[in-house]
Amino acid sequence: MMQQAATWTKPELCHYNYDTTKPWFVYFDYTDITGIVTRKQYRSGINKIKSKDDRIKRGNELKRILLDQLQEGWNPITNQTTRPTDAPTNVTLALEKVLKTKSASLKKKTMRGYANISDMFLSWCKVNGYDKYPPEYITDKIAQAYMDYLLYDKAYCGKSHNGQLSALKSFFSFMAAKGREWIKSNPFTCVAELPENSGRNVAYTEEEAQALISYFKHRNKRMYYAVNFIFHCYIRKTELCELRVRDIDFTNMTITVNASASKNRIQDSVTIPSAMIDIIEEMDLRGKPGNWYIFGQRQETGPNKCNRPDDLSDKHLVYVKELRAGAIAGGEYCQIDIPADKAYYSWKHTGVIAYWKVVKDVYYMMRQLRHHDMKVTMVYLKSLGLMPNIPFRDANVTIGG
C-alpha cells in the first residue's frame, strides 16, 4: 500500500476579533504520511506588539513564512526540511557558525567587532521574534527594519550605520556562497549606505548638559557617575565596563586603562581632574576589593562584570527620551528637545570642549585623550571647531586694497 503524502491547511491568524489583550497566534493542521493530524500554533513575538495594525502585519508575515516552509517540505513535527543537511535551522545558529568559521582567518580585534555586531542583531531579532526563523526567511524588509532601528532608535551616524551594514552583508554573503547556499540571496544588499560626515562630532550645549546632569542625579546616580568618567577622563563605555578598582591610583589620582580594554590595545593612563576627585570619593571606591569592577552588572561596583557595554548607552537613550517627553527631576518639571544625533558618546566631545577652553594646549589634550599622534588630536579638535585660524580671521584684507 502506497503511503500518502503529508498535507496541511493554509496557516491562519487567530486574533480573537482583534482583541490585543489576548494572545494571538498563527495556526494550521498538519497531516503526516501516516494520516495523523496535528494542530500547530506559532507566535514568534506577535504578542509583544501592542499596536493592532502592527500585530496584524507581523501575523501575516508569519503566515507567509510558515506557508513557504511547508511548501518546501518542512515537517513541523520533526522540524526537518529540504534545506541542505548542514544548513542551520535558525538565524542564531547560522550566525554562530559564520563567526566560528571566520575566526580561523581574522584577527582577534576584528572578531570582537564582528561578535558585537552579531550579538546586537540577534538581540533585536529576539525582541521582534525573528531569532528562531531559518536564515533564508530574513527578508530585505527585515534587514531594512534593523538598519532603520540603528539609525532612529540607536541614533547611529552614517559611519557606524555603514560599518554594521558592511559586516552584516559579509555574514549573509557567507550563508549564500555557492556550495553552501543556506539562503538564496543576501537580504542586506538592498540596504543603501548612508553619507558619512567626516569628523562630525556633536557636543551638548550648556543648557542640555545641565538638564541631563540634573536628571541623572535624580533618576540614576550610576549614570551620573558614568557620564563624569567620559566627560572628565574620556573613558569609553567599553573601557568603563573593564575598569577595576585597582586601576585607580588614589595617591597620584590617575586611572590606568589596560591594553585589553583600550581602543588601540595600548595600556595608558589619564589624570583625574580636580573636579572629578570629589565624584570618585563620593563613589566610595577606597577600600573596595581591587578586582571589583567599578561599573559591573547593572552598572554597580562589584565582582561581576557587565558584559554588554551597550546597556549603558541604551539606558542613556531612555533617559534622554524621557527628558524630551518631559520629566520630573528634583521636584521640578523639565522638558528639553535634545537632538537625536547627541548620544552617550557626546559627553566626550562636551568634555573636550570644556577643558580646551581652560587648557588650550594640544599636547596636554593629546595625553588626556590617549592619542599617540598629535596630528590625530589636532584633527579631532578642529572637528569640534576648537582650533580656528585666529591670525587669518583677524587679518584686515579687502578686495582691491
N, C-alpha and C positions, 0 to 999 in steps of 0.2 A: 504493500500500500504506500502510495507516494505521500510524503509529508507536505502539509500545506505551508505556504509562505507566511511570514509574520505580517500582520496588518495592524493598522492603528486608526484612530479617529483624529480628525483635524484638531490641533490644540486650540482651546478656547480660554478666554479670560473670565474668571469668576470674580465679580466686583460688588455683589450684594446691592444691586441698584445704585452703584457709585457711592456707597457709604464708606468714606475714608477712615472711619473709626473701626472698621472690621478688616481682618487680614485677607487681602486679595491674593489670588494665585492663578497660574495657568495650569490647565489640566487636559488630559487626554486618556483614552483607553488603549492599551497595548495588548494585542493577542499574539502570543508567541507561536512557534511552529508546532507546539503540542496542543494548541487550542485553548490554553489557559489565558483568561482575560485579567489584566491588572490595571487599576486606575492609578495614574501617576500625577503628582502635583509638584509644581516648581514655583518658587517665589523670587529668588535671585535679587533680593534687595528692593522689591517693589514697595513693600510696606514701610520702608524708611523714607519714602517720598510723601510729603504732606499734600501737595497740590493734586487735585483730581485730574486735571489735564495732563500733567507730567506723569502721573501714575498710569493713566491710560496709554500714553506714549511708550512708557517702559514695558507695559504688559504686551502691547502689540509687537514690540521689538523682540521680546522673549518668545512670543508665539512664532514669529518668523524663524528665529534661531532653532527652536525645537523642531519645527517642521523641516527645515533644511537638514538637520541632523538625522531625523527619521528617514528622509528620502535618500540619504547617503548610506543607509544601512546600519544606523545606530540602534543598538538594543539597550533600552533604558533599564532592563532588569540586570543584565551583566555589565552594563556600561562599556561594552565593546563596540568598536566602529570599524568602518572600512578604511580608516586612515592608515598610513604606513605603520608598521608594527612598532617602530621605535619613536613614533610621534608622541610627545607628552599629551596627557589628557586635558590639561588646563593651562592657562597662560602663566600661572605661578610656577608650575614645574618647567614650562618651556623656558622662562627667563633664567631659572636656576641652572638649567642645562647650558644655555648660551654663555652665562658667566663662567661656569666651570670650564668650558672649552676654551674661552678667550683667555682665561687666567694663565694658561700654559705659555702664551706668547707675549703678554703685555706686562708692563711694569706695575709694581705694587700701587704706586700713586694713581695710575690710570685706572686700575681695577677698583680702587677705593671710590673713585668718582663714579665709575660705572655702577658699582653696587648701590651707591646712594641714589642714583637716578632710577635704578630698577626698584629699589625699596619705595621711593616716592610714588612711582607709577602704580605699583601693586597696592599700596595703601589706599590710593584713590580708587583703584578697581574694587577693592574690598568694600569701601564705603558705598560704592554705587552698584555692587552686586555682580561685577564682571570677573572677579578673581577665579571663579570656577568654570568660566567659559573656556572651551577649546580655543587655542590661539587663532585659528582661522576665522573665528567669529568676532574678533576685534576689528570692527569696520573702520572705514575712513571717517565716519561721523563720530565714532567713539574716540578715535585719535584726535580729531579736531576739538572735541569737547574737553579732552585732557589738556591740550595746549592752551585752550581758552581759559581753563581753570588756573593754569600757571600765570597767565597774563593778567587776569582780572582779580582773582581771589588771592593769589600769592604776590601780586604786584611785581612780576618779573620784568626786567628790562629786556630790550632786544637781544643783547649778548647772552644773557642767561637763558632766555627762551630758545635761542638758536643752538646753544650748547646742549640743552636737553633734547631738542629735536634731532640733532645730529646723532646722538647716542642711541635714541630710540629707533631711528632709521637703520642704524647699524645692527641693532638687536633683531629687528624683524626681517632685515635682509638676510641675516644668518638663517632664520627659520625658512625663508623662501628659496634658499640656494638650491640649485639643481642637484639632484641626488638625495636631498633632504626633504624639501617640499612639504614641510609641516603646514604651511599656508600657501595659498595660491598667489597672493600679491601682498605687497607691503603697504599697510594702511597709512603709514606716516609720510609716504611720498606725496600725498595730496596736500600736506600742510605747507604753507608758504613760510619762508624765512622772513624775519622782521628786519627793518633797518636798524643798524647799530649806531647809536650816538657815541662815538669815540670820546672817552674821557668825561662823559656826563656823570657827575657826582652831585647829588642833591642833598642839601642840609636843611634842618629845621630852622624856621625863623625863631626869634626870641620868644614871641608870643606862643607859638606852637610848642616849643621846648618847655616853657614854664607850665603850660596847661597839662602836658603829658607827665612831667615830673610830679606835679601836684596830684594827679590822678593815680599814678603808680604808688605813691606813698600811702594813699588811701586804699587802693584796690588790691595791690600785691607788692609787698615790700621787697620780695626777692627780685621782682622785675626792676624795681628802682635800683637795687644793688647791681644787677647785671648791666643795666644801661650805664651806670657810672664807670664800670670797668672798660667798656668800649669807648666812652666819651673821654675819659682821662688817660687811659693806657692803651687804647687802640687794639684791644684783645678781641679777636673774632669769636663768634659763638662756638665754632668747632674747637677752638683753643680753650675757651672758657670751660667747656664740658670736660676737658682733660686736666684742668688746673687743680692741683692739690694744695693742702695747707702748707706742706713743706716747701712749696715753690715760692712762698713769700718770705723774704729776708726782713724780719722786723727790726734788725739793727740798722741796716743801710736803706731800708724802705725801698726795696726793689722787688720785682716779680720776674721769675725765670720762666720763659716759655720753652718747653723741651722740644727737641728736634722732631720727635714723633708726632707732635701736635701742630707745629708751625706750618704755615703755607709753603715756605721754601725749604722745609726739612733741615733748617739750621737752628741750633739752640741759640737763644739770645735773651736779653733781659731788658726790662723797661723800668723807668723810675716811677715811683708812686708820688704824684704831686701833692703839695701840702693840702689842697682842697679835698684830696681823696683819703688822706690819712684818717680823718675822723670817721669816714664811712667804713674803712677797714676795721677800725676799733669797734664801731657800732655792731659789726657783724659778729663780734666776739670769737675771732678765729684763734687768738692766742691760747695755747694750752690744748687745743684740739689735736687728735692724732694726726701725725704728719701725712699718713697715706689717705686721709679722708679727702673726698672731692669737695671743692668749695661750692660748686654748683652740680650736685649729684642728681639723683632721682627727684623729680618734682621741683628741681632747682634748689633743693635744700642741701645744706652741708652735711655730709655723712659718708659712710663706707661704700655706698652703692653708686655706680657710675650712671649718668644719663647717657644712654646710647643713641639718642635721637636729638641732636642739636637743633633741628628744625622745630622742636617743641617750643623753644624759646621765641623764635620769630613768629611762630603760629599764634602763641599767646599774645605777643606784642600786637599782632594784627587785630586780634579780637578786641583788645583794649582800645586801639585806635578807632575801630568801627563803633565801639560804644560811645566814645567821645564825639564822633561825627553825629551820632544819633541824639546825643545829649545825655549826660550822666551826672550823678551827684558825687562830688569829691570834697571831703572836709566839711560836709554840711551845706555846700553851695552848689547850685546847678551850673554846669559848664557844657557848652557846645561849641565845637570849633571844627571847621571844614579843612581837614588835613589832606592834601593831595595824595592820590593813590601811589605816586612814584616815590613817596617818602616812607621808608620802612625801618626795620630794626637797624640795618647797617648804616642808615643815615646818621645815626648818633656818632659814628666815627668821623664823618665829614663835618658834623656840627662841632665836635671837639677840636678837630684840627683848625677850623676857622677861629674858634675862641682862643686857642693857645697861640696861634700865629700872631694875633693882634698884640699879644704880650711879648712873645719870644722874638719874633721876626728874625730868625736865624735858620737858614736852610739846614745847616749841619746838625743842630740840636733837634730839629724836627725829624731829620733823617734817622737819628739814633732812636728817638721815641717810636717812630713808625716801623723800626726794624728793617728799613731798606738798606741794601748793601751797594747802592749806586746812587750818588747824589742826583744824577740825571732823572732817575725814576721819581725821586721826591719833587724835583722841580716841575716835572710834567704833571704830577698829581696836584701840586699847589696851584699851578696855572689852570687846571681843570676846575678848581674851586674859585677862580678869579682872584687869587691872593698874591699874584706877582705881576701887577701892572707895570708897564714900562714908563716910569714916572718922568724921566728926562724927556722922553719923546712926547708924552702927553703935555708937558709944560712948555715945550718949545713953541714960541710965538711966531709961526710961519704962515704967510698968506700967499695966495696965488698972485704972481707978478710983483711980489715985494719981498 
